Amino acid sequence: MRIVDLIPEKNNRKIINAWCSYDIANSAYSLSISTVLYPIYYQAITKQTWGSDLVSFMGISIKNTVLYDYFIAFGYFLIIFLTPLLSGIADMGGYRKRFMHFFTLIGSLSCIGLYWFNGNNIIFGVVLPAVAVVGFAGSLVYYNSFLPIIATPDRHDKISARGFSWGYGGSMLLLIFNLYCIENYQKFGFSGKLDAIKFAFVEVGIWWFAIAQIAFWHLKEYKGGFTIKSHVFTKGFQEIIKVFSIIKKDTTMLMFLLSFFLFSIGVQTIILVATLFGSKELGIEGSKLIVTILLIQILALIGATFFGWVSTKKGNKFSLIAMLVIWSVVCFIAYFIHNDIQFFILASLVGLVMGGIQSQARSTYSKLIPENSKDTASYFTFYDITEKAAIVLGMLCFGFIEQVTGSMRLSALLLSVFFLASLVIVVRTKLITKEYVK
């Protein structure tokens, strides 16, 4: 028997803001660890330790960035198998928040653990980022699944955009503080910049876990009348299968997930390798790269808000088409750029559409979920699996092409094909109308 002891109140401003605050918490990982500080530190410390871009892993000589790409892909590959196992349980038992809390703890501790990576322990330096990926991606499944619970479909675009905007803004503040500490490392008692960067990893982990408590305190959900036992995992898969049987009959949702898969290959890969591209292909030094990333963050904040507004005026389909056209152009141009000015201009375009396409993808999918469904975690599991499978394929392709050709440019050009294919699908698919959402 299903027992409901807490019924969430929809469109409550305090609850919505608490939900958005989690974007501030986990975006610190996404910006500082995944995008800026750790890639720079990893590349510098491995080159310093091993004397070149080549490192030895299990007796095999491999490029440091390629090894990193493969392990990040492995982290996302692992989460693909974990989330179906847990999401059905989360829906049946009301464990969304508990699982979200669990993955947040894993992610934050992994960030803190990076402090002890010194270049020699190369396994440590690639395994911990992969575990952090599991924490980050795993928590997002349950975080996203709260959106249909806390708000009605007509507010999803605006709220999703607000979450991403807050995340970009909050994570940028922490990064700026860390950059100040790094540049003035002597004032804070550090022996050098790399030592200051290591301490920033600890700050990110604490920030992530501490700010997440705001969302954990305010978010409520339906509670089921059972505890987690061995047989519950079987029921969890049954719940996932039930939702899949609904999804496979919904042509619009299937086509959207296919389109989402294709453009996520491009978007997520670019986010993960942008810093390495600027450093290795263009020789842009660390300080300029960081300024570029900050520029991207500011424009992503603006872009998320702007395209949220566009979607309310013109619809999700129009908004997605516009952004996919821009993304296709970005990847094509990336093949031809040769200096830092061109890189800054290209980064500006990336920033404008990065926040927009992520927030619009989340809100578009949330509208496709049957209103008042209690299986939101299961629905978002398929969304998450689609995105993570895209990241795995994108990172593997990017790393493989770089390994074979010695250049990231052809990899960037390949990504434009995925954006164009996604664009064709979106154009041919009927996406969100008010009548469909009823």
C-alpha positions as CSV (number, residue, x, y, z in Angstrom):
1,M,0.0,0.0,0.0
2,R,1.3,3.4,-1.0
3,I,1.3,5.9,1.8
4,V,1.6,9.6,1.2
5,D,2.8,11.6,4.1
6,L,4.1,14.7,2.4
7,I,2.4,16.3,-0.6
8,P,4.7,19.0,-2.1
9,E,3.1,22.4,-2.7
10,K,3.6,23.5,-6.4
11,N,4.7,26.9,-7.4
12,N,5.8,27.8,-3.8
13,R,8.5,30.5,-4.2
14,K,10.5,29.4,-1.2
15,I,10.7,25.8,-2.4
16,I,11.5,26.8,-6.0
17,N,14.3,29.1,-4.8
18,A,15.6,26.3,-2.6
19,W,15.6,23.9,-5.6
20,C,17.4,26.5,-7.7
21,S,20.1,26.9,-5.0
22,Y,21.3,23.3,-5.7
23,D,22.5,24.6,-9.0
24,I,24.8,27.0,-7.1
25,A,26.1,24.0,-5.1
26,N,26.9,21.5,-7.8
27,S,27.9,24.1,-10.5
28,A,31.0,24.8,-8.4
29,Y,32.2,21.3,-9.3
30,S,31.2,21.7,-13.0
31,L,33.1,25.0,-13.4
32,S,36.1,24.7,-11.1
33,I,36.8,20.9,-11.2
34,S,35.5,19.8,-14.5
35,T,36.1,22.8,-16.6
36,V,38.8,25.2,-15.3
37,L,41.1,24.4,-12.3
38,Y,41.5,20.7,-12.4
39,P,42.2,20.3,-16.1
40,I,44.9,23.0,-15.8
41,Y,46.3,21.5,-12.7
42,Y,46.2,17.9,-14.1
43,Q,48.0,18.9,-17.3
44,A,50.6,21.0,-15.5
45,I,51.4,18.5,-12.8
46,T,51.5,15.4,-15.1
47,K,53.8,17.2,-17.5
48,Q,56.0,18.4,-14.7
49,T,56.2,14.9,-13.2
50,W,56.6,12.9,-16.4
51,G,58.5,15.4,-18.4
52,S,56.1,15.4,-21.4
53,D,52.4,15.0,-22.3
54,L,52.9,11.2,-22.2
55,V,52.2,9.3,-18.9
56,S,52.5,5.7,-18.0
57,F,49.3,3.9,-17.1
58,M,49.4,0.2,-16.4
59,G,52.5,-0.1,-18.4
60,I,51.1,1.7,-21.4
61,S,52.4,5.1,-22.6
62,I,49.4,7.4,-23.3
63,K,48.7,11.1,-23.7
64,N,47.7,12.7,-20.4
65,T,44.6,14.4,-21.9
66,V,43.5,11.2,-23.7
67,L,43.7,9.2,-20.5
68,Y,41.7,11.9,-18.7
69,D,39.1,11.8,-21.4
70,Y,38.7,8.1,-21.2
71,F,38.3,8.0,-17.4
72,I,35.7,10.8,-17.5
73,A,33.8,8.8,-20.1
74,F,34.1,5.8,-17.8
75,G,32.5,7.8,-14.9
76,Y,29.5,8.7,-17.1
77,F,29.3,5.1,-18.4
78,L,29.1,3.9,-14.8
79,I,26.3,6.2,-13.9
80,I,24.3,4.9,-16.8
81,F,24.0,1.6,-15.0
82,L,23.5,3.0,-11.5
83,T,20.6,5.3,-12.1
84,P,18.1,2.7,-13.6
85,L,18.8,0.6,-10.5
86,L,17.9,3.4,-8.1
87,S,15.4,5.6,-9.8
88,G,12.5,3.2,-9.7
89,I,13.1,2.8,-6.0
90,A,13.2,6.6,-5.6
91,D,9.8,6.9,-7.3
92,M,8.1,4.1,-5.3
93,G,9.6,4.9,-1.9
94,G,10.1,8.7,-2.1
95,Y,13.9,8.4,-1.9
96,R,14.7,11.1,-4.4
97,K,16.2,13.4,-1.8
98,R,18.1,10.6,0.0
99,F,19.7,9.5,-3.3
100,M,20.4,13.1,-4.2
101,H,22.1,13.5,-0.8
102,F,24.1,10.3,-1.2
103,F,25.5,11.3,-4.6
104,T,26.3,14.8,-3.4
105,L,28.3,13.4,-0.6
106,I,30.3,11.1,-3.0
107,G,30.9,14.0,-5.4
108,S,32.0,16.5,-2.7
109,L,34.4,14.0,-1.0
110,S,36.0,13.2,-4.4
111,C,36.7,16.8,-5.0
112,I,38.3,17.1,-1.6
113,G,40.4,14.0,-2.3
114,L,42.0,15.6,-5.3
115,Y,44.1,17.6,-2.9
116,W,46.4,14.6,-2.6
117,F,47.0,14.1,-6.3
118,N,50.7,14.9,-6.9
119,G,51.3,13.7,-10.5
120,N,53.1,10.4,-9.5
121,N,49.9,8.7,-8.4
122,I,48.3,9.0,-11.8
123,I,45.6,6.4,-11.0
124,F,44.5,8.7,-8.2
125,G,44.4,11.7,-10.6
126,V,42.0,10.0,-13.1
127,V,39.9,7.8,-10.9
128,L,38.8,10.5,-8.4
129,P,37.5,12.8,-11.2
130,A,35.6,9.8,-12.6
131,V,34.0,9.2,-9.1
132,A,33.2,12.9,-8.9
133,V,31.4,12.6,-12.2
134,V,29.3,9.8,-10.7
135,G,28.4,12.0,-7.8
136,F,27.6,15.0,-10.0
137,A,25.6,13.1,-12.6
138,G,23.9,10.9,-10.1
139,S,22.7,13.8,-8.0
140,L,21.4,15.6,-11.1
141,V,18.9,12.8,-11.9
142,Y,17.0,13.3,-8.7
143,Y,17.5,17.1,-8.7
144,N,16.0,17.4,-12.1
145,S,13.1,15.0,-11.2
146,F,11.9,17.5,-8.6
147,L,11.1,20.1,-11.2
148,P,7.7,18.6,-12.2
149,I,7.0,18.1,-8.5
150,I,7.5,21.6,-7.4
151,A,6.1,23.5,-10.3
152,T,3.3,23.4,-13.0
153,P,4.4,23.0,-16.7
154,D,3.8,26.7,-17.6
155,R,6.6,27.7,-15.2
156,H,9.2,25.1,-16.1
157,D,11.0,27.2,-18.7
158,K,11.5,30.1,-16.3
159,I,12.4,28.0,-13.3
160,S,14.9,25.8,-15.2
161,A,16.5,28.9,-16.6
162,R,16.7,30.5,-13.1
163,G,18.4,27.4,-11.8
164,F,21.1,27.4,-14.4
165,S,21.5,31.2,-14.1
166,W,22.0,30.9,-10.3
167,G,24.4,28.1,-10.9
168,Y,26.5,30.0,-13.3
169,G,26.6,33.1,-11.1
170,G,27.3,31.3,-7.8
171,S,30.0,29.1,-9.2
172,M,31.6,32.0,-10.8
173,L,31.9,33.9,-7.5
174,L,33.7,30.9,-5.9
175,L,36.0,30.6,-8.9
176,I,36.9,34.3,-8.7
177,F,37.7,33.9,-5.0
178,N,39.8,30.9,-5.7
179,L,41.6,32.7,-8.5
180,Y,42.4,35.6,-6.2
181,C,43.9,33.1,-3.7
182,I,45.9,31.4,-6.4
183,E,47.3,34.7,-7.8
184,N,48.1,35.9,-4.3
185,Y,49.2,32.5,-3.0
186,Q,51.9,34.0,-0.7
187,K,49.4,36.0,1.3
188,F,47.6,32.8,2.1
189,G,50.7,30.8,3.0
190,F,50.9,28.6,0.0
191,S,54.2,27.5,-1.5
192,G,53.1,28.1,-5.0
193,K,50.2,28.4,-7.4
194,L,49.8,24.7,-7.8
195,D,49.6,24.3,-4.1
196,A,46.9,27.0,-4.0
197,I,44.9,25.2,-6.7
198,K,45.0,22.0,-4.7
199,F,43.4,23.8,-1.8
200,A,40.7,25.1,-4.1
201,F,39.6,21.5,-4.7
202,V,38.9,21.2,-1.0
203,E,36.9,24.5,-1.1
204,V,34.8,23.2,-4.0
205,G,33.9,20.0,-2.1
206,I,32.9,21.9,1.0
207,W,30.9,24.5,-1.0
208,W,29.0,21.8,-2.9
209,F,28.0,19.9,0.2
210,A,27.3,22.9,2.4
211,I,25.0,24.8,0.0
212,A,23.2,21.6,-1.0
213,Q,21.8,21.5,2.5
214,I,19.4,24.4,1.6
215,A,17.7,22.2,-1.0
216,F,17.7,19.2,1.2
217,W,16.0,21.2,4.0
218,H,13.2,22.6,1.9
219,L,12.4,19.9,-0.8
220,K,9.6,17.5,0.1
221,E,8.3,14.5,-1.8
222,Y,5.8,11.7,-1.8
223,K,6.8,8.9,0.6
224,G,6.1,5.3,0.0
225,G,5.4,2.8,2.8
226,F,8.4,0.5,2.5
227,T,12.0,0.3,3.3
228,I,14.9,-0.6,1.0
229,K,15.4,-4.4,0.9
230,S,16.9,-6.7,-1.7
231,H,13.6,-7.4,-3.4
232,V,13.0,-3.6,-3.8
233,F,15.8,-3.5,-6.5
234,T,13.7,-5.8,-8.6
235,K,10.7,-3.6,-8.1
236,G,12.8,-0.6,-9.0
237,F,13.6,-2.1,-12.4
238,Q,9.9,-3.0,-12.9
239,E,9.1,0.7,-12.3
240,I,11.7,1.7,-14.9
241,I,10.2,-0.8,-17.4
242,K,6.8,0.6,-16.8
243,V,7.9,4.1,-17.6
244,F,9.8,2.9,-20.6
245,S,6.7,1.2,-22.0
246,I,5.0,4.7,-21.8
247,I,7.9,6.5,-23.4
248,K,8.3,4.1,-26.4
249,K,4.7,4.8,-27.3
250,D,5.2,8.6,-27.2
251,T,6.7,9.6,-30.6
252,T,7.3,13.2,-29.5
253,M,9.2,12.1,-26.4
254,L,11.3,9.6,-28.3
255,M,12.2,12.0,-31.0
256,F,13.2,14.6,-28.4
257,L,15.4,12.2,-26.6
258,L,17.1,11.2,-29.9
259,S,17.7,14.9,-30.6
260,F,18.8,15.5,-27.1
261,F,21.3,12.6,-27.4
262,L,22.8,14.0,-30.6
263,F,23.3,17.6,-29.4
264,S,24.5,16.5,-25.9
265,I,27.4,14.7,-27.6
266,G,28.5,18.2,-28.8
267,V,27.5,20.4,-25.9
268,Q,28.9,18.2,-23.1
269,T,32.1,17.3,-24.9
270,I,32.8,21.0,-25.7
271,I,32.2,21.9,-22.0
272,L,34.6,19.2,-20.9
273,V,37.5,19.9,-23.4
274,A,37.3,23.6,-24.0
275,T,40.1,24.4,-21.7
276,L,42.3,21.7,-23.0
277,F,41.6,22.8,-26.6
278,G,42.6,26.4,-25.9
279,S,45.8,25.2,-24.1
280,K,47.0,22.5,-26.5
281,E,45.8,23.7,-29.9
282,L,46.3,27.5,-29.5
283,G,48.9,27.7,-26.8
284,I,46.7,30.0,-24.7
285,E,48.2,30.4,-21.2
286,G,46.3,29.6,-18.0
287,S,45.3,33.1,-17.0
288,K,43.8,33.9,-20.4
289,L,42.0,30.6,-20.4
290,I,40.5,31.4,-17.0
291,V,39.3,34.8,-18.2
292,T,37.7,33.1,-21.2
293,I,35.9,30.7,-19.0
294,L,34.6,33.5,-16.8
295,L,33.4,35.3,-19.9
296,I,31.6,32.1,-20.9
297,Q,30.0,31.9,-17.5
298,I,28.7,35.4,-17.6
299,L,27.2,35.0,-21.1
300,A,25.8,31.6,-20.1
301,L,23.9,33.2,-17.3
302,I,22.5,35.8,-19.7
303,G,21.8,33.1,-22.4
304,A,19.9,30.9,-20.0
305,T,17.6,33.8,-19.0
306,F,17.3,35.1,-22.6
307,F,16.4,31.8,-24.2
308,G,14.0,31.1,-21.3
309,W,12.3,34.3,-22.3
310,V,12.4,33.4,-26.0
311,S,10.8,30.0,-25.3
312,T,7.9,31.7,-23.5
313,K,7.3,34.0,-26.5
314,K,8.1,31.7,-29.4
315,G,8.0,28.2,-28.0
316,N,10.6,25.6,-27.1
317,K,11.0,24.4,-30.6
318,F,11.9,27.8,-32.0
319,S,14.4,28.4,-29.1
320,L,16.1,25.0,-29.6
321,I,16.4,25.4,-33.4
322,A,18.0,28.8,-33.0
323,M,20.6,27.5,-30.6
324,L,21.4,24.4,-32.6
325,V,22.1,26.5,-35.6
326,I,24.6,28.6,-33.5
327,W,26.2,25.4,-32.1
328,S,26.7,24.0,-35.5
329,V,28.5,27.2,-36.6
330,V,30.6,27.2,-33.5
331,C,32.0,23.7,-34.2
332,F,32.7,24.5,-37.8
333,I,34.5,27.7,-37.0
334,A,36.6,26.0,-34.2
335,Y,38.5,24.0,-36.9
336,F,39.8,27.3,-38.4
337,I,40.7,29.4,-35.4
338,H,44.4,30.1,-34.7
339,N,44.8,32.8,-32.1
340,D,43.4,33.9,-28.8
341,I,41.2,36.7,-30.1
342,Q,39.4,34.2,-32.4
343,F,39.1,31.9,-29.4
344,F,37.6,34.6,-27.2
345,I,35.0,35.4,-29.9
346,L,34.1,31.8,-30.3
347,A,33.9,31.3,-26.6
348,S,31.4,34.2,-26.4
349,L,29.1,32.4,-28.8
350,V,29.5,29.2,-26.8
351,G,28.5,31.0,-23.6
352,L,25.3,32.5,-25.1
353,V,24.0,29.1,-26.1
354,M,25.5,26.9,-23.4
355,G,23.2,27.9,-20.6
356,G,20.2,28.3,-22.9
357,I,20.3,24.8,-24.5
358,Q,20.9,23.1,-21.1
359,S,18.0,24.9,-19.4
360,Q,15.7,24.5,-22.4
361,A,16.4,20.8,-22.8
362,R,15.5,20.2,-19.1
363,S,12.3,22.3,-19.2
364,T,11.2,20.8,-22.6
365,Y,11.5,17.3,-21.3
366,S,9.8,18.1,-18.0
367,K,6.8,19.3,-20.0
368,L,6.6,16.0,-21.8
369,I,6.2,14.1,-18.6
370,P,2.6,13.4,-17.7
371,E,1.4,16.1,-15.2
372,N,1.2,14.9,-11.6
373,S,3.2,11.8,-12.4
374,K,4.9,10.3,-9.3
375,D,7.5,8.6,-11.5
376,T,9.5,11.7,-12.2
377,A,12.8,10.1,-11.2
378,S,12.2,7.2,-13.6
379,Y,11.4,9.6,-16.4
380,F,14.5,11.6,-15.8
381,T,16.6,8.5,-15.6
382,F,16.0,8.1,-19.4
383,Y,16.8,11.8,-19.8
384,D,20.0,11.3,-17.8
385,I,21.0,8.0,-19.5
386,T,20.6,9.7,-22.9
387,E,22.8,12.6,-21.8
388,K,25.5,10.4,-20.2
389,A,25.6,8.0,-23.1
390,A,26.1,11.0,-25.3
391,I,29.0,12.2,-23.1
392,V,30.6,8.7,-23.2
393,L,30.4,8.6,-27.0
394,G,31.5,12.2,-27.4
395,M,34.6,11.9,-25.1
396,L,35.6,8.5,-26.6
397,C,35.3,9.9,-30.2
398,F,37.1,13.1,-29.2
399,G,39.9,11.3,-27.4
400,F,40.3,8.6,-30.2
401,I,40.5,11.2,-33.0
402,E,43.1,13.2,-31.0
403,Q,45.1,10.0,-30.4
404,V,45.1,9.0,-34.1
405,T,45.5,12.5,-35.7
406,G,47.4,14.3,-32.9
407,S,44.9,17.2,-33.2
408,M,41.7,18.3,-31.5
409,R,40.6,20.3,-34.6
410,L,39.1,17.4,-36.5
411,S,37.3,16.2,-33.3
412,A,35.7,19.7,-33.1
413,L,34.6,19.5,-36.7
414,L,33.1,16.1,-36.2
415,L,30.8,17.5,-33.4
416,S,29.1,19.8,-35.9
417,V,27.7,16.7,-37.6
418,F,25.9,15.8,-34.4
419,F,24.4,19.3,-34.0
420,L,23.2,19.3,-37.6
421,A,21.5,15.9,-37.2
422,S,19.8,17.0,-34.0
423,L,18.6,20.2,-35.8
424,V,17.0,18.1,-38.5
425,I,15.1,16.0,-35.9
426,V,13.9,19.1,-34.0
427,V,12.6,20.7,-37.2
428,R,10.7,17.6,-38.0
429,T,9.3,17.0,-34.5
430,K,6.2,18.6,-33.0
431,L,7.5,20.1,-29.8
432,I,5.8,21.7,-26.9
433,T,2.4,23.2,-27.3
434,K,0.0,24.1,-24.5
435,E,-2.5,21.6,-25.8
436,Y,0.1,18.8,-25.6
437,V,1.0,19.6,-22.0
438,K,-2.5,19.2,-20.7
